[in-house]
């Protein structure tokens, strides 16, 4: 029973490591795209987010929303990273006790 549990925990740790890697790659690509958008400030971004509304969002608000999104995503990714480390160590401990 312990060997089966160790195999499942090791598989879950591997899946979580892949998730962390893909999340990090996505975060990096999205961050570069966001920096390009913030530098160019195209009109279609303002139109897409609030249309032709006269009280539309300012570029500072867009920047704040982006920083908030990336900050929350980094916190979630950090929680996944800690869980992946814990699962890896637990799987290693379970394999040793067999």
N, C-alpha and C positions, 0 to 999 in steps of 0.2 A: 504493500500500500504506500509506503514511504517513497519508493522509487517512482511510482506513478505520479505522486504529488510533486516530486522534484522535477519530473519531466514537464508537467503542466506549468509549474511556476517558471521554469527556464524558458518555456515557449512564450508565456505571458511577458516575461522580461524582454525577450527578443522583439516581440511585437511592439512593446512600449518604446524600446530604443529606436525602432524604425519610425514610430510616430514622432518621437522627439527630433530625429534627424530631418524628417520631412517638414515638421513645423519650423525648425530653424532655417531651412532652405526657403520656405515660403515667406517667413518673416523678413529674411534678407532681401529677397526679390521685391516684396511689397514695400519695404523701407526705401529701396533705391527708386522705385516708381513714385513713391510719395515725395521724395526729395526733388525729383524732376518736376512733378506737378507743382510743388510749392515754389520752385524757382521760375517756371514758365508762366504760371497763373493764367491758364487758358480760359476763355470766356465760357466754353462748353461745360466746364466743371461747375461754375456758379449757376448756369442755366439748368444743369442736370439735378442739382441739389435743391434748388428753390424756385426754379422757373423764372418768370418775369415779375415776381413779387417785389414791390418797392422796398419792403423791409427785409430784404434778403440778408443772408449771412455774410459777414466780412471774412476776409482771408485770415485774419487772426483767429476767428472762430473755427474755420476749417483746420487751422494748424492745431488748435487746442483739442478738437475732436480727434484728429489723427494721433496726437501724442497720448491721449487717453486710451484710444483703441490699442496702440502698440504697447503701452504700459500694461494694460490688462492682459493682452496676449502673452507678453513676456512673463507675467506672474503665473499664468496657467501653464506655460511651457516649463517654468521652473518647478512647479508642482509635479508635472509629469516626469521631469528629470530626477527629482528626489524619489519618486515612486519607482522609477526604473532602476535606480541605484539600490534601493531597498530590496526590490524583487530579485535583482542579480545576486546580492549578498545572501539573501535567504535561500535561493536555489543552490548556491555554492555550499551553504551550511547543510542543507538537506542531503546533498550528494555525498558529503563527507560522513554523515551519520549512517549511511547505508551499510 
